[in-house]
């Protein structure tokens, strides 16, 4: 019995659970508004919990500073789903692949254009002002998340 106790005492009890993009968003302190939006869009949640590999550019809470809370009502679900669609691309693109001049296809006529300069890395779709990437490479089992 003593040998068994010694052996058990030497075993590492640290385990890591593989997280999906959805898991990362809902656990993050700086993505709480995005998490609330995702809970209203079950189709997107299904994608972010699936094995489909995606790169997701996740708006942090301060990006929602002017967000009207009425958009969190159920009648806005389809609109929110469309907006979230402009934040993700199929495939995994780590920060080392976010290079100046690269274009990532959104699977529609729209694309994300990447600009890298002395001020940082910026994304633009032509639908809004460029947004800055503020944190990178939060790796999930089904892709990667970059904060914007």
C-alpha positions as CSV (number, residue, x, y, z in Angstrom):
1,X,0.0,0.0,0.0
2,X,2.8,2.3,0.8
3,X,4.4,1.9,-2.7
4,X,1.0,2.7,-4.3
5,X,0.7,5.9,-2.3
6,X,4.2,7.0,-3.3
7,X,3.4,6.4,-6.9
8,X,0.1,8.3,-6.8
9,X,1.9,11.2,-5.1
10,X,4.2,11.5,-8.1
11,X,1.5,11.6,-10.7
12,X,0.8,15.0,-12.3
13,X,-2.8,16.0,-11.6
14,X,-2.8,18.9,-14.0
15,X,-5.1,18.2,-17.0
16,X,-5.9,20.4,-19.9
17,X,-9.2,20.4,-21.6
18,X,-9.3,21.3,-25.3
19,X,-11.4,24.3,-25.8
20,X,-13.5,25.4,-28.8
21,X,-13.7,29.0,-30.0
22,X,-17.0,29.2,-28.2
23,X,-15.5,28.0,-25.0
24,X,-12.7,30.6,-25.2
25,X,-15.2,33.4,-25.8
26,X,-17.6,32.5,-23.0
27,X,-14.7,32.1,-20.5
28,X,-12.9,35.4,-21.3
29,X,-13.4,38.4,-19.1
30,X,-12.9,40.8,-22.0
31,X,-15.4,39.1,-24.4
32,X,-18.6,39.2,-22.3
33,X,-20.6,41.3,-24.7
34,X,-19.6,39.0,-27.6
35,X,-20.5,36.0,-25.5
36,X,-24.0,37.5,-24.9
37,X,-24.4,38.0,-28.7
38,X,-23.3,34.5,-29.5
39,X,-25.8,33.0,-27.1
40,X,-28.5,34.6,-29.3
41,X,-27.2,33.1,-32.5
42,X,-27.3,29.3,-32.1
43,X,-26.2,28.7,-35.7
44,X,-22.9,30.5,-35.0
45,X,-22.5,28.7,-31.7
46,X,-22.9,25.4,-33.5
47,X,-20.0,26.4,-35.9
48,X,-17.8,27.6,-33.0
49,X,-18.4,24.3,-31.2
50,X,-17.9,22.1,-34.3
51,X,-14.8,20.6,-35.9
52,X,-14.8,23.2,-38.7
53,X,-11.5,25.1,-38.6
54,X,-12.0,28.8,-38.4
55,X,-10.1,32.0,-37.6
56,X,-12.3,34.3,-35.6
57,X,-11.5,38.0,-35.0
58,X,-13.3,38.6,-31.7
59,X,-14.4,42.1,-30.7
60,X,-13.4,42.8,-27.1
61,X,-15.9,44.5,-24.8
62,X,-14.6,48.0,-25.4
63,X,-15.4,47.5,-29.2
64,X,-19.0,47.4,-28.1
65,X,-18.9,50.9,-26.4
66,X,-21.6,52.3,-28.7
67,X,-23.5,49.0,-29.1
68,X,-27.2,49.5,-28.6
69,X,-28.4,46.9,-26.1
70,X,-31.7,46.5,-28.1
71,X,-29.6,44.5,-30.5
72,X,-29.6,41.8,-27.9
73,X,-33.3,41.2,-28.4
74,X,-34.4,38.1,-30.3
75,X,-35.7,39.9,-33.3
76,X,-32.1,41.0,-34.2
77,X,-30.7,37.4,-34.3
78,X,-30.3,37.1,-38.1
79,X,-28.7,40.6,-38.2
80,X,-26.3,39.6,-35.4
81,X,-25.5,36.3,-37.2
82,X,-24.6,38.3,-40.4
83,X,-22.4,40.7,-38.5
84,X,-20.6,37.8,-36.7
85,X,-20.0,36.3,-40.1
86,X,-17.9,39.3,-41.1
87,X,-15.5,38.3,-38.2
88,X,-14.6,34.8,-39.2
89,X,-12.9,33.0,-42.0
90,X,-12.6,29.3,-42.8
91,X,-9.2,28.0,-42.1
92,X,-6.6,28.7,-39.4
93,X,-4.5,31.8,-39.8
94,X,-2.1,32.3,-36.9
95,X,-0.6,35.8,-36.2
96,X,2.5,34.9,-38.3
97,X,0.2,34.6,-41.3
98,X,-1.5,38.0,-40.8
99,X,0.9,39.8,-43.1
100,X,0.6,43.2,-44.8
101,X,-1.4,43.0,-48.0
102,X,-3.0,39.6,-47.4
103,X,-6.6,39.1,-48.1
104,X,-8.7,36.5,-46.2
105,X,-11.9,35.4,-48.0
106,X,-15.1,35.6,-46.0
107,X,-16.8,33.1,-48.3
108,X,-18.9,35.8,-49.9
109,X,-18.0,38.8,-52.1
110,X,-16.5,40.3,-49.0
111,X,-13.0,39.8,-47.7
112,X,-10.8,40.9,-44.8
113,X,-7.8,43.0,-46.0
114,X,-4.8,43.0,-43.6
115,X,-2.5,46.0,-43.2
116,X,0.5,45.9,-41.0
117,X,2.4,49.1,-40.2
118,X,4.4,50.7,-37.4
119,X,1.1,51.1,-35.4
120,X,0.1,47.4,-35.5
121,X,-2.0,45.0,-37.5
122,X,-5.3,46.2,-38.9
123,X,-8.3,44.5,-40.6
124,X,-10.6,46.1,-43.0
125,X,-13.6,44.8,-45.0
126,X,-14.6,48.1,-46.6
127,X,-17.8,48.2,-44.5
128,X,-16.2,50.0,-41.6
129,X,-13.1,51.8,-40.5
130,X,-10.0,49.5,-40.1
131,X,-9.9,47.8,-36.7
132,X,-6.7,46.9,-34.8
133,X,-5.8,43.4,-33.7
134,X,-5.0,43.8,-30.0
135,X,-4.2,40.2,-29.0
136,X,-3.4,37.1,-31.1
137,X,-3.2,33.3,-31.2
138,X,-5.7,32.1,-28.7
139,X,-5.6,28.6,-30.1
140,X,-8.7,26.4,-30.0
141,X,-9.4,22.8,-31.0
142,X,-11.3,24.2,-34.0
143,X,-9.2,27.2,-35.0
144,X,-7.7,30.3,-33.6
145,X,-9.1,33.5,-32.1
146,X,-7.6,37.0,-32.4
147,X,-9.0,39.9,-30.4
148,X,-9.8,43.1,-32.1
